[in-house]
Amino acid sequence: MARTGRPRHPDILTTSEWEIVDAVRHGMPDREIARRRGTSRGAVKFHLANIRAKLGVPTRQKLRHWPGVAASSPLAGRSIDPVTTPFSLGPIGQIALTVSSLERAEPFYRDSLGLKHLYTFGNLAFFDCHGVRLFLTASDDASHARQHSVVYFQVPDIAGAYESLRARDVPFEGAPHLIHKHADGTEEWMAFFNDPDGNLLAIMAQARP
């Protein structure tokens, strides 16, 4: 007899569930996840309960450090041996600054400073500084706007870099996670950690299809 109902999903999580996992690994609270998805906090909590049950991950904190990758991602199946493979951080790929108004900051960096504008979406704007990307994010919180910038180091294999740095006791806030997927399928992946003074740093990598 033929089966009825919804066919089995080909991955351990659905596309929507992966988006929620990446938001959690990025450090977003339920309220912000719900706002970005246009749903309720209750719906987010329901999805998170299902996700943790599927993965066998008991807590939100452990989910932040869960290193899974979607089967459809170009990163699926890629890794390096953190014990036998020599590893060092690559060049700086991005520097982040928080600004109080993107409407004021964007023309200043583009027109006054002459930086090449790459793209803007939402409250985020990106510029090219001769190969180093400048990332502006708008915040109406004055204290947040005065925080130090974030330095992002490029790595060829973010999963392997993450494991290598963890083996050196680097304190990551969470596992590598998908930040953005471009129209051509290229994925931006990042993982964040702190130096001994609490300064925020990150590793980043692009995964092309």
Buried (B, 14 or more C-beta within 10 A) or exposed (E): EEEEEEEEEEBEBBEEBBBBBBBBBBEBEBEBBBEEBEBEBEBBEEBBEBBBEEBEBEEEEEBBBBBBBBEEBBBEEBBBEBEEEEBEEEEBBBBBBBBBEBEEBBEEBBEEEEBEBEEBEEEBBBBEBEEBBBBBBBBEEEEEBEBEEBBBBBBEBBBBBBBBBBEEEBEBBBBBBBBEEEEEEEBBBBBBBEEEEEEBBBBBBBBEE
